[in-house]
């Protein structure tokens, strides 16, 4: 666990970035493990949020470019799957970015938001808020279950 703290913040940043893009795993586990290993809670949340947010923005950017070959190759999202999200994206717009942290559908939402050219600034802001709230929730849950874990 000491190695986790040593490489932890950058490792968490990279892991959270990849979790929002091409690598299917949960960055929540990395966040909790780093806190359990003695990492600073605030720094851990910032690193995870920044990585996951930038990963989500890269998914948005890929959608914005609209190259199906890339979307299908890197995210395994078919045109049919993205078109199913179309009505939700058109109805809710950038507010959907609050939910891009959700497992499974979050990447599709981020790509869809870009593909359908939803306003970047508001989508980026809502994505940041949603992803940060996710990590704050996990940190608070950990600290609630293990109140003496952080000195």
Buried (B, 14 or more C-beta within 10 A) or exposed (E): EEEBBEEBBEBBBBBBBBBBBBEEEEBBEBBBBBBBBBBBBEBBBBBBBBBBBBBBBBBBEBBBEEEEEEBBEBBEBEEEBBEEBEEBBEEBBBEBBBBBBEEEBBBBBBBBBBBBEBEBEBBBBBBBBBBBEBBBEBBEEBBEEEEEBBE
